[in-house]
């Protein structure tokens, strides 16, 4: 049920910004090689609502995503605003996760290095680097691949598995991240691919990986009160990357 209609200038501005950032995230995924052309999906709850979601309509290549292309849809798959339709698995995976967990942003990909790790019998991310230590204890592991998601029940199952974690590893499938902002979700997805690549490369040496001790991981994950950019890193990163897009792949904000 909607909280209220989006009729104020402030709400309209929030919707516009969400569409711009969502389009930017799609194009960045192409630059960072996280995409599969027209497949996979990023969604965000429409500001002012609990039951409407923004998505790039199926059939558009991620490199051509524009803010004006974004449609809103409901859990039944109805297009409520814009032109185009939501892809079935996006509807069945994302809408239940948004509804059950309350997260604002859900991003799901089959990005290469994370998928490679999830093809292994033991697909757990090892906290053997500083960046991977940030993910320790924040990943849910789905070890029962059941094929393509084409029912809401599958999305509900994944939502329960995700719980309050920020990341879910999908065995034989890919990864999913959930967050309260597009900037945080995208940066997390990007960093996840980096640490998965580093782990696969380290494993390829045939030498054992040295995990960081638990007490050090706790220190790494504890916010530094002296951090001059505390709480701003995701936003600063995403704004910097949008400037890269303005130079290399302009037009996402149209």
VEXPA-510449 format. One record per residue: x, y, z of N, C-alpha, C in turn. Coordinates in nm, 3 decimals, padded with zeros to 5 digits. Each point is the difference from the previous one (the first is absolute). Layout:
<<X Y Z> <X Y Z> <X Y Z>>,
...
% end
This chain:
<<00.085 -00.120 00.000> <-00.085 00.120 00.000> <00.088 00.124 00.000>>,
<<-00.031 00.097 -00.084> <00.083 00.120 -00.009> <-00.012 00.084 00.125>>,
<<00.112 00.061 00.040> <-00.002 00.090 00.115> <-00.075 00.126 -00.035>>,
<<00.034 00.061 -00.114> <-00.069 00.118 -00.049> <00.035 00.022 -00.146>>,
<<-00.082 00.072 -00.069> <00.028 00.029 -00.140> <00.118 00.095 -00.011>>,
<<00.078 -00.016 -00.106> <00.114 00.088 -00.023> <-00.049 00.123 -00.074>>,
<<-00.031 00.104 00.075> <-00.053 00.119 -00.064> <00.074 00.127 00.041>>,
<<00.087 -00.008 00.099> <00.076 00.117 00.041> <00.125 00.013 -00.084>>,
<<00.054 00.122 -00.008> <00.123 00.023 -00.076> <00.115 -00.081 00.058>>,
<<00.004 -00.008 00.133> <00.108 -00.074 00.064> <-00.003 -00.147 -00.040>>,
<<-00.119 -00.060 00.003> <-00.013 -00.140 -00.037> <00.034 -00.020 -00.147>>,
<<-00.045 00.093 -00.084> <00.030 -00.010 -00.142> <00.149 00.008 -00.025>>,
<<00.069 00.087 00.073> <00.145 00.012 -00.014> <00.070 -00.130 00.042>>,
<<-00.051 -00.064 00.106> <00.059 -00.125 00.047> <-00.016 -00.111 -00.104>>,
<<-00.117 -00.004 -00.064> <-00.023 -00.099 -00.103> <00.093 00.023 -00.119>>,
<<00.012 00.126 -00.041> <00.089 00.034 -00.111> <00.143 -00.040 00.030>>,
<<00.047 00.030 00.122> <00.137 -00.034 00.037> <00.020 -00.151 00.004>>,
<<-00.101 -00.072 00.049> <00.010 -00.146 00.005> <00.013 -00.057 -00.141>>,
<<-00.075 00.055 -00.094> <00.008 -00.047 -00.138> <00.137 00.030 -00.061>>,
<<00.052 00.119 00.028> <00.133 00.037 -00.052> <00.107 -00.093 00.055>>,
<<-00.004 -00.023 00.131> <00.101 -00.085 00.063> <-00.013 -00.145 -00.044>>,
<<-00.123 -00.045 -00.021> <-00.020 -00.137 -00.045> <00.053 -00.018 -00.142>>,
<<-00.023 00.099 -00.086> <00.055 -00.006 -00.135> <00.152 00.003 00.003>>,
<<00.056 00.083 00.087> <00.146 00.007 00.013> <00.057 -00.133 00.045>>,
<<-00.066 -00.066 00.094> <00.049 -00.129 00.050> <00.005 -00.103 -00.112>>,
<<-00.101 -00.001 -00.086> <00.000 -00.094 -00.112> <00.118 00.025 -00.093>>,
<<00.025 00.126 -00.032> <00.110 00.031 -00.092> <00.136 -00.027 00.065>>,
<<00.011 00.026 00.129> <00.125 -00.030 00.070> <00.027 -00.150 -00.001>>,
<<-00.107 -00.079 00.009> <00.017 -00.145 -00.001> <00.060 -00.047 -00.133>>,
<<-00.029 00.072 -00.108> <00.060 -00.034 -00.129> <00.149 00.034 00.002>>,
<<00.033 00.118 00.051> <00.140 00.041 00.009> <00.080 -00.097 00.087>>,
<<-00.062 -00.043 00.111> <00.067 -00.089 00.095> <-00.015 -00.148 -00.035>>,
<<-00.064 -00.029 -00.113> <-00.019 -00.137 -00.048> <-00.076 -00.087 00.100>>,
<<-00.106 00.056 00.053> <-00.086 -00.075 00.093> <-00.130 -00.042 -00.067>>,
<<-00.021 00.042 -00.124> <-00.130 -00.018 -00.065> <-00.004 -00.123 -00.091>>,
<<-00.121 -00.033 -00.045> <-00.021 -00.103 -00.102> <-00.091 00.054 -00.109>>,
<<00.029 00.122 -00.045> <-00.076 00.059 -00.110> <-00.135 00.051 00.042>>,
<<-00.106 -00.078 -00.030> <-00.136 00.041 00.037> <-00.051 -00.079 00.121>>,
<<00.079 -00.097 00.048> <-00.044 -00.085 00.110> <00.049 00.051 00.135>>,
<<-00.045 -00.069 00.106> <00.024 00.040 00.139> <-00.081 00.126 00.031>>,
<<00.001 00.043 00.126> <-00.092 00.109 00.035> <00.039 00.076 00.126>>,
<<-00.020 00.131 -00.005> <00.013 00.091 00.113> <-00.139 00.060 00.026>>,
<<-00.041 00.006 00.125> <-00.128 00.062 00.033> <00.014 00.090 00.122>>,
<<-00.089 00.100 00.008> <-00.005 00.090 00.116> <-00.147 00.031 00.027>>,
<<-00.035 00.007 00.127> <-00.137 00.037 00.036> <-00.025 00.144 -00.042>>,
<<-00.115 00.025 -00.065> <-00.036 00.136 -00.040> <-00.015 00.085 00.126>>,
<<00.074 00.111 00.012> <-00.014 00.087 00.116> <-00.146 00.040 00.024>>,
<<-00.045 -00.014 00.124> <-00.138 00.032 00.035> <-00.091 -00.120 00.003>>,
<<00.051 -00.116 -00.040> <-00.080 -00.123 -00.005> <00.073 -00.115 00.068>>,
<<-00.075 -00.103 00.031> <00.058 -00.124 00.050> <-00.017 -00.114 -00.099>>,
<<-00.087 00.016 -00.096> <-00.040 -00.111 -00.087> <00.015 00.029 -00.148>>,
<<00.085 00.095 -00.034> <00.031 00.030 -00.140> <00.151 00.005 -00.016>>,
<<00.048 -00.054 -00.113> <00.142 -00.017 -00.018> <00.044 00.052 -00.137>>,
<<00.112 00.070 -00.002> <00.057 00.047 -00.125> <00.092 -00.106 -00.058>>,
<<-00.004 -00.015 -00.132> <00.085 -00.097 -00.068> <00.020 00.044 -00.144>>,
<<00.110 -00.042 -00.061> <00.019 00.022 -00.142> <-00.085 -00.102 -00.075>>,
<<-00.087 00.043 -00.091> <-00.085 -00.097 -00.070> <00.083 -00.101 -00.077>>,
<<-00.049 -00.121 -00.005> <00.074 -00.108 -00.065> <00.013 00.026 -00.150>>,
<<00.120 -00.025 -00.051> <00.027 00.016 -00.143> <00.098 00.111 -00.030>>,
<<00.021 00.091 00.096> <00.098 00.106 -00.020> <00.137 -00.047 00.048>>,
<<00.103 00.031 -00.077> <00.136 -00.032 00.042> <00.038 00.095 00.113>>,
<<00.074 -00.051 00.096> <00.034 00.083 00.116> <00.081 00.123 -00.038>>,
<<00.074 -00.006 -00.109> <00.080 00.114 -00.041> <-00.084 00.117 -00.050>>,
<<-00.126 -00.026 -00.035> <-00.087 00.106 -00.050> <-00.104 00.045 00.102>>,
<<00.012 -00.045 00.123> <-00.098 00.035 00.104> <-00.004 00.150 00.023>>,
<<-00.122 00.055 00.004> <-00.023 00.141 00.030> <-00.104 00.012 00.111>>,
<<00.006 00.111 00.071> <-00.097 00.022 00.107> <-00.143 -00.006 -00.053>>,
<<-00.021 00.055 -00.119> <-00.134 00.004 -00.058> <-00.051 -00.137 -00.043>>,
<<00.090 -00.099 -00.009> <-00.040 -00.135 -00.038> <-00.063 -00.076 00.117>>,
<<00.032 00.039 00.123> <-00.040 -00.079 00.115> <-00.152 -00.009 00.014>>,
<<-00.047 -00.120 00.028> <-00.142 -00.021 00.025> <-00.021 -00.036 00.146>>,
<<-00.121 00.016 00.048> <-00.035 -00.050 00.132> <-00.094 -00.118 -00.018>>,
<<00.013 -00.100 00.088> <-00.085 -00.118 -00.008> <-00.039 -00.044 00.141>>,
<<-00.103 -00.083 00.008> <-00.042 -00.053 00.129> <00.034 -00.149 00.007>>,
<<-00.031 -00.063 00.113> <00.040 -00.139 00.019> <-00.070 -00.095 -00.096>>,
<<-00.113 00.042 -00.054> <-00.071 -00.083 -00.097> <00.060 00.012 -00.140>>,
<<00.099 00.090 -00.015> <00.065 00.017 -00.129> <-00.063 00.103 -00.090>>,
<<-00.097 00.074 00.054> <-00.065 00.104 -00.080> <00.090 00.122 -00.014>>,
<<00.009 00.055 -00.122> <00.071 00.126 -00.020> <-00.093 00.113 00.041>>,
<<00.043 00.078 00.098> <-00.083 00.107 00.055> <00.035 00.136 -00.057>>,
<<00.123 00.014 -00.050> <00.043 00.128 -00.055> <00.113 -00.025 -00.098>>,
<<-00.006 00.063 -00.117> <00.102 -00.017 -00.100> <-00.039 -00.103 -00.105>>,
<<00.092 -00.026 -00.092> <-00.026 -00.092 -00.111> <00.093 -00.120 00.008>>,
<<-00.057 -00.118 -00.019> <00.078 -00.122 00.006> <-00.050 -00.090 00.111>>,
<<00.063 -00.117 00.014> <-00.041 -00.096 00.102> <00.120 -00.045 00.082>>,
<<-00.030 -00.049 00.120> <00.103 -00.054 00.087> <00.023 -00.146 -00.037>>,
<<00.125 -00.042 -00.001> <00.035 -00.139 -00.028> <-00.051 -00.088 00.114>>,
<<-00.046 -00.121 -00.031> <-00.069 -00.084 00.098> <00.084 -00.029 00.124>>,
<<00.127 -00.038 -00.018> <00.082 -00.033 00.117> <00.028 00.122 00.085>>,
<<00.006 00.118 -00.063> <00.017 00.123 00.079> <-00.122 00.020 00.089>>,
<<-00.117 -00.019 -00.057> <-00.123 00.010 00.077> <-00.003 -00.102 00.114>>,
<<00.032 -00.125 -00.031> <-00.014 -00.108 00.097> <00.108 00.001 00.108>>,
<<00.120 00.048 -00.032> <00.108 00.006 00.099> <-00.007 00.129 00.080>>,
<<-00.008 00.112 -00.069> <00.019 00.129 00.067> <-00.119 00.046 00.083>>,
<<-00.120 -00.008 -00.057> <-00.116 00.051 00.073> <-00.018 -00.067 00.137>>,
<<00.008 -00.133 00.010> <-00.012 -00.062 00.132> <00.113 00.039 00.096>>,
<<00.122 00.015 -00.053> <00.111 00.039 00.086> <-00.022 00.140 00.055>>,
<<-00.043 00.094 -00.086> <-00.033 00.134 00.049> <-00.108 -00.006 00.107>>,
<<-00.105 -00.074 -00.028> <-00.116 -00.004 00.092> <00.035 -00.065 00.133>>,
<<00.071 -00.110 -00.003> <00.026 -00.077 00.122> <00.112 00.060 00.084>>,
<<00.108 00.045 -00.065> <00.114 00.053 00.076> <-00.008 00.150 00.025>>,
<<-00.075 00.071 -00.086> <-00.010 00.145 00.014> <00.115 00.076 -00.060>>,
<<00.095 -00.068 -00.067> <00.115 00.070 -00.059> <-00.048 00.086 -00.116>>,
<<00.065 00.113 -00.020> <-00.040 00.095 -00.104> <00.055 -00.039 -00.136>>,
<<00.121 -00.057 -00.003> <00.067 -00.029 -00.126> <00.042 -00.146 -00.004>>,
<<-00.025 -00.066 -00.113> <00.045 -00.138 -00.021> <00.069 -00.006 -00.136>>,
<<00.122 -00.054 -00.003> <00.075 -00.016 -00.124> <00.042 -00.145 -00.014>>,
<<-00.032 -00.060 -00.115> <00.032 -00.140 -00.025> <00.073 -00.012 -00.133>>,
<<00.115 -00.067 00.001> <00.078 -00.020 -00.122> <00.057 -00.141 -00.006>>,
<<00.052 -00.032 -00.118> <00.076 -00.122 -00.020> <00.146 00.037 -00.028>>,
<<00.051 00.100 00.066> <00.134 00.053 -00.028> <00.106 -00.110 00.011>>,
<<00.099 00.008 -00.088> <00.089 -00.112 -00.030> <00.071 -00.061 00.120>>,
<<00.071 00.081 00.077> <00.084 -00.057 00.106> <-00.082 -00.049 00.118>>,
<<-00.109 00.070 00.032> <-00.088 -00.047 00.107> <-00.069 -00.130 -00.042>>,
<<-00.040 -00.008 -00.128> <-00.060 -00.123 -00.050> <00.101 -00.114 00.003>>,
<<00.124 00.028 -00.037> <00.103 -00.104 00.003> <00.013 -00.059 00.140>>,
<<-00.002 00.085 00.101> <00.009 -00.049 00.137> <-00.123 -00.082 00.036>>,
<<-00.117 00.042 -00.048> <-00.123 -00.070 00.031> <-00.019 -00.128 -00.080>>,
<<00.090 -00.028 -00.092> <00.001 -00.128 -00.071> <00.075 -00.107 00.078>>,
<<00.074 00.040 00.102> <00.079 -00.095 00.079> <-00.086 -00.068 00.106>>,
<<00.038 -00.122 00.035> <-00.074 -00.070 00.106> <00.004 00.081 00.129>>,
<<00.118 00.051 00.035> <00.013 00.092 00.114> <00.012 00.141 -00.056>>,
<<-00.110 00.073 00.003> <-00.004 00.133 -00.063> <00.014 00.114 00.100>>,
<<00.045 -00.029 00.120> <00.006 00.104 00.102> <00.113 00.099 -00.027>>,
<<-00.030 00.126 00.024> <00.101 00.104 -00.012> <00.089 -00.005 00.123>>,
<<00.131 -00.009 -00.022> <00.095 -00.010 00.111> <00.052 00.140 00.033>>,
<<-00.007 00.042 00.127> <00.047 00.134 00.037> <00.153 00.005 00.006>>,
<<00.061 -00.010 -00.119> <00.146 -00.004 -00.007> <00.060 00.130 -00.049>>,
<<-00.084 00.101 -00.020> <00.047 00.133 -00.038> <-00.079 00.104 00.079>>,
<<00.051 00.120 00.005> <-00.069 00.105 00.077> <-00.141 00.023 -00.052>>,
<<-00.016 00.006 -00.133> <-00.132 00.027 -00.055> <-00.095 -00.116 00.025>>,
<<00.047 -00.123 -00.017> <-00.088 -00.114 00.025> <-00.040 -00.010 00.146>>,
<<00.082 00.054 00.089> <-00.033 -00.003 00.143> <-00.126 00.080 00.030>>,
<<-00.028 00.103 -00.080> <-00.120 00.079 00.021> <-00.127 -00.083 -00.025>>,
<<00.011 -00.104 -00.082> <-00.117 -00.083 -00.033> <-00.022 -00.114 00.099>>,
<<00.099 -00.028 00.083> <-00.010 -00.114 00.091> <-00.121 00.015 00.093>>,
<<-00.080 -00.106 00.008> <-00.119 00.001 00.085> <-00.118 00.074 -00.058>>,
<<00.012 00.046 -00.124> <-00.106 00.080 -00.062> <-00.052 -00.064 -00.129>>,
<<00.038 -00.127 -00.022> <-00.040 -00.071 -00.121> <-00.088 -00.119 00.035>>,
<<-00.114 -00.011 -00.067> <-00.084 -00.119 00.009> <00.034 -00.090 -00.118>>,
<<00.002 -00.131 00.024> <00.036 -00.095 -00.105> <-00.120 -00.088 -00.038>>,
<<-00.039 00.009 -00.126> <-00.108 -00.082 -00.053> <00.063 -00.116 -00.074>>,
<<-00.011 -00.120 00.057> <00.070 -00.116 -00.054> <-00.092 -00.100 -00.070>>,
<<-00.121 00.043 -00.031> <-00.098 -00.090 -00.060> <-00.058 00.063 -00.126>>,
<<00.081 -00.001 -00.107> <-00.044 00.060 -00.126> <-00.119 -00.077 -00.055>>,
<<-00.107 00.071 -00.034> <-00.122 -00.064 -00.046> <-00.042 00.043 -00.140>>,
<<00.093 00.051 -00.076> <-00.032 00.044 -00.135> <-00.042 00.145 -00.004>>,
<<-00.047 00.045 -00.116> <-00.041 00.140 -00.015> <-00.117 00.032 00.090>>,
<<-00.002 00.122 00.053> <-00.106 00.042 00.091> <-00.120 00.050 -00.079>>,
<<-00.108 -00.074 00.005> <-00.118 00.041 -00.075> <-00.128 -00.003 00.082>>,
<<00.014 -00.005 00.134> <-00.116 00.008 00.088> <00.033 00.091 00.118>>,
<<-00.099 00.070 00.055> <00.024 00.084 00.118> <00.050 -00.081 00.120>>,
<<-00.038 -00.127 00.006> <00.043 -00.085 00.110> <00.152 -00.014 00.005>>,
<<00.063 -00.003 -00.119> <00.146 -00.008 -00.004> <00.062 00.127 00.055>>,
<<-00.058 00.116 -00.033> <00.049 00.125 00.055> <-00.018 00.006 00.151>>,
<<-00.110 -00.052 00.050> <-00.024 -00.003 00.144> <00.100 -00.090 00.070>>,
<<00.033 -00.114 -00.063> <00.101 -00.089 00.056> <00.135 00.070 00.010>>,
<<00.038 00.070 -00.106> <00.127 00.071 00.000> <00.000 00.114 00.101>>,
<<-00.113 00.067 00.016> <-00.010 00.108 00.098> <00.023 -00.051 00.141>>,
<<-00.056 -00.116 00.030> <00.018 -00.058 00.134> <00.146 -00.039 00.022>>,
<<00.064 -00.052 -00.105> <00.141 -00.036 00.011> <00.088 00.124 00.017>>,
<<-00.034 00.107 -00.071> <00.078 00.123 00.011> <-00.007 00.058 00.140>>,
<<-00.119 00.002 00.058> <-00.017 00.056 00.135> <00.049 00.143 00.007>>,
<<00.084 00.029 00.099> <00.051 00.136 00.015> <00.143 00.013 -00.053>>,
<<00.042 -00.097 -00.082> <00.132 00.008 -00.062> <-00.002 00.099 -00.116>>,
<<00.118 00.050 -00.036> <00.012 00.096 -00.110> <00.026 -00.070 -00.133>>,
<<00.048 -00.124 00.005> <00.040 -00.072 -00.121> <-00.054 -00.142 00.005>>,
<<-00.035 -00.055 -00.116> <-00.034 -00.141 -00.008> <00.075 -00.063 -00.116>>,
<<00.069 -00.110 00.027> <00.065 -00.079 -00.103> <-00.098 -00.106 -00.046>>,
<<-00.026 -00.005 -00.130> <-00.094 -00.093 -00.058> <00.079 -00.110 -00.072>>,
<<00.002 -00.120 00.058> <00.079 -00.110 -00.055> <-00.039 -00.029 -00.143>>,
<<00.101 -00.016 -00.087> <-00.020 -00.027 -00.143> <-00.076 00.109 -00.073>>,
<<-00.005 00.121 00.056> <-00.089 00.101 -00.053> <00.063 00.139 -00.007>>,
<<00.033 00.059 00.113> <00.053 00.136 00.001> <-00.001 00.058 00.139>>,
<<-00.020 00.131 00.008> <-00.001 00.069 00.129> <-00.114 00.101 00.005>>,
<<-00.033 00.040 00.120> <-00.102 00.101 00.024> <00.045 00.088 00.115>>,
<<-00.018 00.131 -00.014> <00.029 00.091 00.110> <-00.125 00.082 00.031>>,
<<-00.014 00.036 00.125> <-00.116 00.076 00.046> <00.047 00.113 00.090>>,
<<-00.059 00.118 -00.019> <00.045 00.116 00.076> <-00.109 00.106 00.006>>,
<<00.030 00.108 00.072> <-00.096 00.110 00.013> <00.027 00.112 -00.100>>,
<<00.104 -00.013 -00.082> <00.028 00.103 -00.099> <00.063 -00.064 -00.124>>,
<<-00.021 00.063 -00.114> <00.057 -00.049 -00.124> <00.153 00.009 00.004>>,
<<00.051 00.110 00.055> <00.145 00.018 00.004> <00.067 -00.108 00.084>>,
<<-00.058 -00.032 00.115> <00.059 -00.102 00.087> <-00.011 -00.138 -00.063>>,
<<-00.115 -00.031 -00.058> <-00.021 -00.130 -00.063> <00.098 -00.020 -00.116>>,
<<00.015 00.102 -00.083> <00.087 -00.017 -00.116> <00.147 -00.015 00.043>>,
<<00.044 00.084 00.092> <00.139 -00.011 00.045> <00.026 -00.138 00.061>>,
<<-00.097 -00.051 00.074> <00.014 -00.132 00.060> <00.011 -00.107 -00.108>>,
<<-00.083 00.011 -00.105> <00.004 -00.096 -00.110> <00.135 00.004 -00.070>>,
<<00.051 00.120 -00.023> <00.130 00.017 -00.064> <00.113 -00.059 00.084>>,
<<00.001 00.032 00.130> <00.104 -00.052 00.088> <-00.009 -00.151 00.014>>,
<<-00.122 -00.051 -00.001> <-00.019 -00.144 00.009> <00.067 -00.071 -00.118>>,
<<-00.017 00.055 -00.119> <00.064 -00.059 -00.117> <00.152 00.004 00.012>>,
<<00.052 00.108 00.056> <00.146 00.013 00.016> <00.055 -00.106 00.095>>,
<<-00.070 -00.021 00.114> <00.054 -00.096 00.097> <-00.020 -00.144 -00.048>>,
<<-00.106 -00.026 -00.077> <-00.017 -00.134 -00.056> <00.109 -00.029 -00.102>>,
<<00.033 00.100 -00.081> <00.108 -00.018 -00.096> <00.132 -00.025 00.071>>,
<<00.027 00.077 00.105> <00.125 -00.018 00.074> <00.007 -00.139 00.062>>,
<<-00.113 -00.050 00.052> <00.002 -00.132 00.062> <00.024 -00.110 -00.104>>,
<<-00.069 00.009 -00.116> <00.020 -00.100 -00.104> <00.145 00.001 -00.048>>,
<<00.058 00.118 -00.017> <00.139 00.010 -00.043> <00.095 -00.057 00.105>>,
<<-00.027 00.030 00.128> <00.085 -00.054 00.106> <-00.012 -00.152 00.008>>,
<<-00.122 -00.052 -00.016> <-00.022 -00.144 00.003> <00.070 -00.070 -00.117>>,
<<00.014 00.072 -00.111> <00.061 -00.061 -00.119> <00.149 -00.028 00.020>>,
<<00.061 00.059 00.102> <00.142 -00.027 00.027> <00.019 -00.138 00.062>>,
<<-00.108 -00.055 00.054> <00.011 -00.129 00.067> <00.050 00.010 00.142>>,
<<00.027 00.121 00.046> <00.046 00.022 00.136> <-00.119 00.029 00.092>>,
<<00.009 -00.038 00.129> <-00.111 00.027 00.093> <-00.016 00.150 00.024>>,
<<-00.125 00.043 00.014> <-00.028 00.141 00.029> <00.009 00.024 00.151>>,
<<00.054 00.113 00.038> <00.014 00.036 00.140> <-00.111 00.094 00.040>>,
<<-00.096 -00.049 00.077> <-00.113 00.082 00.044> <00.044 00.098 00.108>>,
<<-00.061 00.116 00.001> <00.028 00.102 00.101> <-00.064 -00.044 00.132>>,
<<00.068 00.013 00.113> <-00.056 -00.041 00.129> <-00.130 00.075 00.034>>,
<<-00.085 -00.066 00.075> <-00.132 00.056 00.033> <00.009 00.136 00.070>>,
<<00.098 00.016 00.091> <00.009 00.127 00.072> <00.040 00.114 -00.094>>,
<<00.079 -00.031 -00.100> <00.039 00.103 -00.097> <-00.118 00.032 -00.092>>,
<<-00.076 -00.102 -00.038> <-00.120 00.023 -00.081> <-00.096 00.092 00.075>>,
<<-00.018 -00.025 00.128> <-00.088 00.085 00.080> <00.048 00.144 00.000>>,
<<00.131 00.019 00.008> <00.057 00.135 -00.001> <-00.022 00.066 -00.136>>,
<<00.017 -00.078 -00.107> <-00.019 00.053 -00.135> <-00.144 00.044 -00.021>>,
<<-00.096 -00.076 00.055> <-00.141 00.029 -00.020> <-00.055 00.106 00.096>>,
<<00.078 00.038 00.101> <-00.045 00.101 00.095> <00.025 00.140 -00.057>>,
<<-00.104 00.082 -00.010> <00.018 00.136 -00.054> <00.105 00.079 00.077>>,
<<00.086 00.067 -00.073> <00.106 00.082 00.060> <-00.056 00.139 00.031>>,
<<-00.001 00.036 00.126> <-00.053 00.130 00.039> <00.081 00.115 -00.058>>,
<<00.123 -00.026 -00.040> <00.085 00.105 -00.056> <-00.007 00.007 -00.153>>,
<<-00.085 -00.083 -00.058> <-00.013 -00.002 -00.147> <-00.063 00.131 -00.046>>,
<<00.075 00.079 -00.077> <-00.049 00.130 -00.047> <-00.115 -00.016 -00.100>>,
<<-00.013 -00.120 -00.058> <-00.104 -00.023 -00.101> <-00.102 -00.103 00.049>>,
<<-00.014 -00.011 00.129> <-00.091 -00.098 00.059> <-00.142 00.018 -00.056>>,
<<-00.056 -00.110 -00.050> <-00.136 00.003 -00.050> <-00.015 00.062 -00.138>>,
<<00.111 00.043 -00.060> <-00.008 00.069 -00.129> <00.068 -00.076 -00.113>>,
<<00.069 -00.107 00.030> <00.082 -00.067 -00.100> <-00.081 -00.053 -00.118>>,
<<-00.114 -00.061 00.028> <-00.082 -00.054 -00.109> <-00.050 00.112 -00.091>>,
<<-00.047 00.109 00.061> <-00.049 00.114 -00.078> <00.112 00.063 -00.082>>,
<<00.116 00.021 00.061> <00.112 00.062 -00.071> <00.046 -00.088 -00.116>>,
<<00.004 -00.131 00.023> <00.039 -00.092 -00.106> <-00.098 00.006 -00.116>>,
<<-00.129 -00.005 00.029> <-00.100 -00.004 -00.106> <-00.002 00.132 -00.078>>,
<<00.014 00.111 00.070> <00.005 00.129 -00.070> <00.123 00.008 -00.089>>,
<<00.112 -00.053 00.046> <00.122 -00.001 -00.082> <-00.021 -00.085 -00.125>>,
<<-00.066 -00.114 00.016> <-00.024 -00.089 -00.113> <-00.101 00.060 -00.098>>,
<<-00.093 00.079 00.048> <-00.091 00.068 -00.093> <00.075 00.104 -00.082>>,
<<00.103 00.060 00.058> <00.083 00.092 -00.079> <00.077 -00.076 -00.107>>,
<<00.042 -00.123 00.030> <00.063 -00.086 -00.101> <-00.101 -00.027 -00.112>>,
<<-00.123 -00.030 00.036> <-00.104 -00.023 -00.100> <-00.024 00.124 -00.086>>,
<<00.001 00.116 00.063> <-00.021 00.125 -00.076> <00.105 00.015 -00.109>>,
<<00.119 -00.053 00.024> <00.105 00.008 -00.101> <-00.006 -00.114 -00.100>>,
<<-00.027 -00.122 00.048> <00.015 -00.118 -00.084> <-00.132 -00.057 -00.054>>,
<<-00.109 00.020 00.069> <-00.127 -00.057 -00.044> <-00.114 00.094 00.038>>,
<<00.000 00.124 -00.051> <-00.101 00.100 00.039> <-00.140 -00.036 -00.048>>,
<<-00.099 00.059 00.066> <-00.138 -00.019 -00.042> <-00.086 -00.074 00.099>>,
<<00.060 -00.055 00.107> <-00.077 -00.079 00.095> <-00.106 00.082 00.073>>,
<<00.024 00.131 00.016> <-00.093 00.085 00.075> <-00.116 00.051 -00.086>>,
<<00.001 -00.028 -00.128> <-00.105 00.049 -00.090> <-00.137 -00.061 00.034>>,
% end
